[in-house]
Amino acid sequence: MNKKLGALAILGASAVALAGCAGGAGGSSSSAAATGTLTVWLVGTDTPQDARDYLKTTFESEHSGWTLNIEEKTWADTSDNYVAALSSNDAPDVVEVGNTQAQGFIAQGLFEDISDIQSTLGGSDLLQSFVDLGSDGGKLYAAPYYAGSRVVFYSPSTFGGTVPTTLDQYVADGKAGKTDTKSGIYAPGKDWYNALPYVWANGGEIAVQDGGKWDAQFSSADSLKGLTQLQDVYLNANVAPADSDETDPQVPFCAGEVGFLSAPAWVKWSILAAADAKAPGCPDTYGKDLAAFALPGTTAGSVAPVFAGGSNVAVATKSDAKDMAKSALEIMLSEGYQKILAENGLIPALTTFAKYLPQDQITAEAAKAAAGSKAVPASPNWAQVESSGVIKDALVKIAQGGDVKAIATELDTQIEGILNK
């Protein structure tokens, strides 16, 4: 898991086609063809080779005469090239996209309706926040693939107390642990991913639909309660600059400058990287006996809703082998395939497969957090909200001690202007 936690795309018609992009079965629009080639696009290296081999071997054994080819793309491709490729007559058949990207592709009609196999893919066991982002009008177009969730890391050398069981206690412990050079809770102002749980845990929302339009909610009473709590963290539990972001959080952690670090679970590997690595960690100091917990909610024993990043997978509308593509999708969400993902630390698309995750404390807490995760608004314009920076700008103002209600009210106006275009 890496940069995709929070991936976004500006999906414009000006996207440039990939040179030589591979197509589907070639010729016939029927998947009943005796032979053909199915093309699957996976992004980055998160999908382990064992899973890729399982997909190819299983598909080809189930469909004699067919070949499945996997092509690895980059996250830049999803922003710059996917639209043109998926719009062409040489489109791939199955594609992976970041979970917050899915709505943009769905709105442009680039993904096939796969509601007919939703129950086969997992039904109610599928990660709901990913289903929400992959759906439109009650129909599923992009199925959950895998997730990565945020957990709160700590080191016994920087926090020696009892793990907090409520959000209020978490904030209080963070404030108590702050010094002139150490954040009790590491909270750079532009890190909107870790700001959202304060809003959601207190009953607030980003935006809800009302009469066919989006009604932004940061200035609602519940959201203001969460943002006020967040401002308390910024001002009284944190020494990270208000205008900084969440990039490379292992650096201050490994410098002993952090008590609680809320970050994607994969940051574990950055913290535990060898001290002489290109991007060094601190396995022998602050990474020693590294532990984590799911961010607690407002009541003891509950878990705060967190933003979960990850991927969805879809069948291209212009695939000329849609039935075969759906068959590949079923394999990708099957127990055998998802078990491989889970064993490699990726939170599986089905909650029932979490049992295959490594039996370590950090991974278990990440799975707990992911099960209660929430999604950003399922709007095709959401990517534009992200790229505009309006949420980051508002949070920086709050971190600088600004009037929370006034800032939230202005932010709502900005968000509505984008979502309701």
C-alpha positions, 0 to 999 in steps of 0.5 A: 500500500502506498500513495493510493491512500487518498488517490484522486484523478481529474478525469478530463476528455483531454487525456492522452491515449496510451501508446499500444494499449492492449485490448480484449478478446478481439473481434466478437462482442460475445464472450462465448468465443472459443478463444480470446485474450483478456486484458487486466490492468493493475496499478503499481506493485501492490498486487503481489506476484502470487496473486497475479499468477493465481488469477492467470492460472485459474482463469485459463484453467477455467476457460480453455483456449483463453489467455489472460494478460496482466499489464501493470500501470502507474497511478499517473496513468489512471489520471492521464491515460485511462479515460482515452484508453477506456473510451477507445475500441481497443479498451482493456477488459478489467481495470483497477482504479483508486477508490476515490477515482471510481465515481469519475469513471462511472459518470463518464459511462466507462464502467459496466454495470456488474450488479448481476454478479454483486452477490457472487462477488460477496454481497453484504460481506463487501467493504461497504465504503468501497461499494458506496464509491463504486456504485451509482443509482443503486447499481454496482460498477466497480467492486472493492478490491483491497483496502488500507486503513489508518491506525495510530502508531506509538512507541513504548518509549514515547507513550507509556500509558494505557491505550485510550478507549475514547476519542476524548481520552485520545485527545487528552493523552495527546495534549498531556504528551506535547512538549516544545519539540514533540507532538503528543498527536502528530497533526500537520494542518494539510492532512485532511485524511486524519481530520475527517475522523473527528468530524465523522466520530462526532456525527458530522458529514462532509456532504449529503444529498438533498433534493438531488443536490449536495448539501455540504455539512462542515458547518453543521452542529455535529461537524463543528463539534468535531472540527473544534476538537480537531482545533484543540489537537492542532493547538494543544497536542501538536507541534507540526507546522500548520501548513505541512502535510502528511508526507513521510510521517516516519521521519518525525516519528523516528526522530522521537518527535511524535507520541501518537501517529495516525497513518496508513498501516503500511507506514509500519514498513517505513518505520521499520526500514533499516537505518541504512536504507535509502529511506531509513527507519528506526527499527532499533529505537522508536520502531522497537516494539512498535504498536498501534491501535484503531482510533477510538470513537466517542464511546468506550470500546467503539472505533472512530470512522476513518478514511480508508484508501485502496482500490476498486476493480471494474469491467470496462464498458467497451470490453468485447469480452464482458462475460469473461471479464466478469469471470476474472472479477469473480476470481479476483474477489474469490477466497483463494485470491483474496487470501493471497492479498490478505497474507501480504497485509492488504485488507481484503475486499470481503470482511469475512476474509480478514481472518487471513491477515497476518496475525500481528497486532498492527494488522489486526487493528488496521482491519478493525479500523477498515471495517468501520471506515467511511467514504467521501461523497459518491460524486463524480465531481469529488476528485475536483474537490480534492484537487482544488485544495479547499479542504486543506486550505480550511484546515490550515486556517483552523490549525492557525487558530481561526474561527472554526464556524466561519471557516467551515461555512466558507468551506461548505459554500466552496464544496457545494459549488464544485459538487453541484456543477 
